[in-house]
Amino acid sequence: MQYFFDCVETIPDGIGWAHYSPLHLTWLAAIALTVLLGCLLYRRLDPDSRRKMRYILAGLTVGNEIFKMWLLMSQGNYYEEYLPLHLCSINIFVVLWHALRPNENVGAFLYTVCVPGAIAALLFPTWNELPLLCGMHIHSFTVHAELVLYPLMLVAGGEVHPRLRQIPKILGLLVLSGIPAIIVNHFCGTNFMFLRYAEPGNPLLVFEQLFGNHLIGIPILISIILVVLYTPWVIADRRKAKKTTKV
């Protein structure tokens, strides 16, 4: 517990872990199992129990962010970089919004933006300098797990059915959510949403190395993500339409 209150700015060198090390793979396996079981449970619940589960998970997610703030503030380590302006941090409050006021478009936003963003953070973590018995290490893995689980359990429960017509609204909300990050990045020199540069381990770094500008990769990655996320739904809708026509 020696490093429990440390963060990446204060942790000594040489006590972290490598991407896809046994520790990293164990976390990924545990999160995948938790998400699977959570989705199966949610699917079996009645509407009232589902509502309670959404409240609980949203509360845990917001509580996780408060836990992070407490960890950092207790040691005077709450720097500008820890403001909730990264995409995953913003999605914490979108989850709360949806839990309090369920909405199909907000659910589709969480599926389209929150799920791939949180999965990317888990696959390419930037907190690998922190050992297991560190509060920020635990927070970072668990909060991203919660951000994967919440939208996917909505999909599993049939409460979110992404459609192509929702994409313009989702992209519009994504752009709007980036405006505060741009402003704070400009005045504070921060790197919210990785808009200023790509950090080591970030897939955008490949575009920086190839083209000299990591921002080129953002529309490319968004396009790939949309194809991956929406193609199964388009195929399923077309098959359903054909069956309906035949009947």
NORQUI-V463760 format. One record per backbone hydrogen bond with DSSP energy under -0.5 kcal/mol. CO is the residue of the C=O (numbers start at 1). NH is the residue of the N-H. If there is no record, write none. Layout:
CO|NH  CO|NH
This chain:
1|4  3|6  4|135  6|136  7|10  7|11  12|15  18|21  21|25  22|26  23|27  24|28  25|29  26|30  27|31  28|32  29|33  30|34  31|35  32|36  33|37  34|38  35|39  36|40  37|41  38|42  39|43  40|44  41|44  41|45  42|45  46|50  47|51  48|52  49|53  50|54  51|55  52|56  53|57  54|58  55|59  56|60  57|61  58|62  59|63  60|64  61|65  62|66  63|67  64|68  65|69  66|70  67|71  68|72  69|73  70|74  71|75  72|75  72|77  73|76  77|79  79|82  80|83  83|85  83|86  86|90  87|91  88|92  89|92  89|93  90|93  90|94  91|95  92|96  93|97  94|98  95|99  96|100  97|101  103|107  104|108  105|109  106|110  107|111  108|112  109|113  109|114  110|115  113|117  114|118  115|119  116|120  117|121  118|122  119|123  120|124  122|125  127|130  128|17  132|134  134|138  135|139  136|140  137|141  138|142  139|143  140|144  141|145  142|146  143|147  144|148  145|149  146|150  147|151  148|152  149|153  150|154  151|155  152|156  153|157  154|159  154|160  155|158  163|166  164|167  166|170  167|171  168|172  169|173  170|174  171|175  172|176  173|177  174|178  175|178  175|179  176|179  176|180  177|181  178|182  179|183  180|184  181|185  182|186  183|187  184|188  184|190  185|189  191|194  192|195  197|199  199|202  202|205  203|206  203|207  204|208  205|209  206|210  207|211  207|212  207|213  208|212  213|216  214|217  215|218  215|219  216|220  217|221  218|222  219|223  220|224  221|225  222|226  223|227  224|228  225|229  226|230  227|231  228|232  230|234  231|235  232|236  233|237  234|238  235|239  236|240  237|241  238|242  239|243  240|244  241|245  242|246  243|247
